[in-house]
Amino acid sequence: MQSENPVIADFVKLMNSAVGTFAGMTREARESGRERIREALGGLDFVSREEFEATKAMAAKAREETEALKARLEALEAKLQG
């Protein structure tokens, strides 16, 4: 049921416009904030999870090889002294 009063109808139109404008401003502010965060984080050097896991696996393998070489060297030194 619509009002016959033009003042009320104009007020409702004004409020609808204000709500639409406010919603648009909110979306714009949110997008602007996201863009600023992307720009700020874009300058930082991040690695992906895959790169991190690959590097972690390489470090573990290198550590194992180092331990094996250390044990082999100790065995050879013991053999030379014995």
ROVO-357999 format. One record per residue (C-alpha): residue number from 1; residue in one letter; x, y, z. Coordinates in steps of 0.5 Angstrom, whole numbers, plus 500, padded with zeros to 3 digits. Each point is the difference from the previous one (the first is absolute). Layout:
N
+-----+------+-----+-----+-----+
!  nr ! rest !   X !   Y !   Z !
+-----+------+-----+-----+-----+
! NUM !    A !   X !   Y !   Z !
...
+-----+------+-----+-----+-----+
//
This chain:
82
+-----+------+-----+-----+-----+
!  nr ! rest !   X !   Y !   Z !
+-----+------+-----+-----+-----+
!   1 !    M ! 500 ! 500 ! 500 !
!   2 !    Q ! 503 ! 507 ! 498 !
!   3 !    S ! 499 ! 506 ! 503 !
!   4 !    E ! 496 ! 506 ! 496 !
!   5 !    N ! 504 ! 505 ! 504 !
!   6 !    P ! 506 ! 503 ! 495 !
!   7 !    V ! 504 ! 502 ! 506 !
!   8 !    I ! 500 ! 493 ! 503 !
!   9 !    A ! 502 ! 497 ! 493 !
!  10 !    D ! 505 ! 505 ! 499 !
!  11 !    F ! 503 ! 498 ! 507 !
!  12 !    V ! 500 ! 493 ! 498 !
!  13 !    K ! 504 ! 501 ! 493 !
!  14 !    L ! 505 ! 504 ! 504 !
!  15 !    M ! 501 ! 495 ! 505 !
!  16 !    N ! 501 ! 495 ! 495 !
!  17 !    S ! 505 ! 504 ! 496 !
!  18 !    A ! 503 ! 501 ! 506 !
!  19 !    V ! 501 ! 493 ! 502 !
!  20 !    G ! 502 ! 498 ! 493 !
!  21 !    T ! 505 ! 505 ! 500 !
!  22 !    F ! 503 ! 498 ! 507 !
!  23 !    A ! 500 ! 493 ! 498 !
!  24 !    G ! 504 ! 502 ! 494 !
!  25 !    M ! 505 ! 504 ! 504 !
!  26 !    T ! 501 ! 494 ! 505 !
!  27 !    R ! 501 ! 496 ! 494 !
!  28 !    E ! 505 ! 505 ! 497 !
!  29 !    A ! 504 ! 500 ! 507 !
!  30 !    R ! 500 ! 493 ! 500 !
!  31 !    E ! 503 ! 499 ! 493 !
!  32 !    S ! 505 ! 506 ! 502 !
!  33 !    G ! 502 ! 497 ! 506 !
!  34 !    R ! 501 ! 493 ! 497 !
!  35 !    E ! 504 ! 503 ! 494 !
!  36 !    R ! 505 ! 504 ! 505 !
!  37 !    I ! 501 ! 494 ! 504 !
!  38 !    R ! 502 ! 496 ! 493 !
!  39 !    E ! 505 ! 506 ! 499 !
!  40 !    A ! 503 ! 500 ! 507 !
!  41 !    L ! 501 ! 492 ! 500 !
!  42 !    G ! 502 ! 500 ! 492 !
!  43 !    G ! 507 ! 503 ! 502 !
!  44 !    L ! 501 ! 495 ! 505 !
!  45 !    D ! 504 ! 493 ! 498 !
!  46 !    F ! 495 ! 494 ! 502 !
!  47 !    V ! 501 ! 493 ! 498 !
!  48 !    S ! 495 ! 495 ! 498 !
!  49 !    R ! 498 ! 494 ! 504 !
!  50 !    E ! 503 ! 496 ! 495 !
!  51 !    E ! 507 ! 504 ! 500 !
!  52 !    F ! 500 ! 499 ! 507 !
!  53 !    E ! 499 ! 493 ! 501 !
!  54 !    A ! 505 ! 499 ! 494 !
!  55 !    T ! 505 ! 504 ! 503 !
!  56 !    K ! 499 ! 496 ! 507 !
!  57 !    A ! 500 ! 493 ! 497 !
!  58 !    M ! 507 ! 502 ! 496 !
!  59 !    A ! 503 ! 503 ! 507 !
!  60 !    A ! 498 ! 493 ! 504 !
!  61 !    K ! 503 ! 496 ! 494 !
!  62 !    A ! 506 ! 504 ! 501 !
!  63 !    R ! 500 ! 499 ! 507 !
!  64 !    E ! 500 ! 493 ! 499 !
!  65 !    E ! 505 ! 500 ! 495 !
!  66 !    T ! 505 ! 504 ! 505 !
!  67 !    E ! 498 ! 495 ! 506 !
!  68 !    A ! 502 ! 494 ! 495 !
!  69 !    L ! 507 ! 504 ! 498 !
!  70 !    K ! 501 ! 501 ! 507 !
!  71 !    A ! 499 ! 493 ! 502 !
!  72 !    R ! 505 ! 498 ! 494 !
!  73 !    L ! 505 ! 505 ! 502 !
!  74 !    E ! 500 ! 497 ! 507 !
!  75 !    A ! 501 ! 493 ! 498 !
!  76 !    L ! 506 ! 502 ! 496 !
!  77 !    E ! 503 ! 504 ! 505 !
!  78 !    A ! 499 ! 494 ! 505 !
!  79 !    K ! 503 ! 495 ! 495 !
!  80 !    L ! 506 ! 504 ! 499 !
!  81 !    Q ! 501 ! 501 ! 507 !
!  82 !    G ! 499 ! 493 ! 502 !
+-----+------+-----+-----+-----+
//
